[in-house]
Protein backbone atom coordinates (compact mmCIF):
# COMPACT_ATOMS: atom_id res chain seq x y z
CA UNK A 1 0.00 0.00 0.00
CA UNK A 2 2.43 2.68 -1.16
CA UNK A 3 -0.24 5.34 -0.65
CA UNK A 4 0.16 4.89 3.14
CA UNK A 5 3.46 6.51 4.17
CA UNK A 6 3.66 4.50 7.41
CA UNK A 7 3.80 1.24 5.42
CA UNK A 8 6.59 2.24 3.03
CA UNK A 9 9.91 0.36 3.10
CA UNK A 10 13.16 0.36 1.16
CA UNK A 11 13.83 -2.16 -1.62
CA UNK A 12 17.47 -2.52 -2.69
CA UNK A 13 18.89 -5.02 -5.18
CA UNK A 14 22.57 -5.40 -6.07
CA UNK A 15 24.10 -7.89 -8.45
CA UNK A 16 24.75 -8.90 -12.04
CA UNK A 17 22.14 -7.51 -14.41
CA UNK A 18 20.99 -4.83 -11.97
CA UNK A 19 21.73 -1.29 -13.15
CA UNK A 20 23.34 0.89 -10.47
CA UNK A 21 21.45 3.99 -9.39
CA UNK A 22 18.10 3.07 -10.92
CA UNK A 23 15.16 4.42 -8.93
CA UNK A 24 11.94 2.42 -9.04
CA UNK A 25 9.93 5.06 -7.21
CA UNK A 26 6.97 3.69 -5.30
CA UNK A 27 6.43 -0.01 -5.98
CA UNK A 28 3.90 -2.64 -4.99
CA UNK A 29 5.72 -5.01 -2.62
CA UNK A 30 3.81 -7.95 -4.14
CA UNK A 31 6.02 -7.49 -7.20
CA UNK A 32 9.25 -8.16 -5.26
CA UNK A 33 8.98 -11.98 -5.39
CA UNK A 34 8.33 -12.16 -9.17
CA UNK A 35 11.21 -9.71 -9.71
CA UNK A 36 13.68 -11.75 -7.68
CA UNK A 37 12.50 -14.95 -9.34
CA UNK A 38 13.04 -13.43 -12.80
CA UNK A 39 16.57 -12.34 -11.84
CA UNK A 40 17.50 -15.96 -11.10
CA UNK A 41 15.68 -17.36 -14.13
CA UNK A 42 12.53 -18.66 -12.46
CA UNK A 43 8.85 -17.78 -12.73
CA UNK A 44 6.19 -17.61 -10.06
CA UNK A 45 2.88 -18.05 -11.88
CA UNK A 46 0.98 -18.34 -8.58
CA UNK A 47 2.43 -15.16 -7.07
CA UNK A 48 0.06 -12.37 -6.15
CA UNK A 49 2.32 -9.80 -7.84
CA UNK A 50 2.93 -10.08 -11.57
CA UNK A 51 5.15 -7.14 -12.53
CA UNK A 52 8.90 -7.64 -12.89
CA UNK A 53 10.42 -4.38 -11.66
CA UNK A 54 13.80 -4.67 -13.40
CA UNK A 55 14.55 -5.18 -17.10
N, C-alpha and C positions, 0 to 999 in steps of 0.2 A: 504494500500500500504506500507507494512513494508520495502520495498526496498528504500523508500524515508525517510531519517532520519528526515526531518522537519515535517513529519506527524505521527511520532511515539508517543504513549501515554502509560501511565501505566495502567495495569489491575490488580486489587487486589480483592480477594474474601476471606472472612472469614466466617466460620460457620461450623455447623455439616456436616461431610462427606467431608470436604475440608482439605487435608493434609497440615500441616504447613511447610513452607519453600520450597515448590515445585516451581520450575522455569519452566515456559512454553516457555521461549525463545520468539522469534518473532512469533506473532499470527496474523491471519486475523480477524480484528474486526467484520466481519460479522458473526463470530462464537460465539460471546459473547451472543447474544440473545438465540440461541439454547442451549448453556451451562447453562445459568441461568434458562431456562425453565426446562431442565432436572433435575437440582438440586431441583426444587420444584415439580417434578413429572408430568410435562406437556410436550407436544411436539409442535413444530411449523413447521408443514409440508410445509407451504408457505414461510418460512424464506429464505432469500438469502443464508445465511450460513448454513452448514449442519453438521459440525464437532462439537462434544461435547468435550471440552478441558480438562475436569476433569473426572476421572474414576467414 
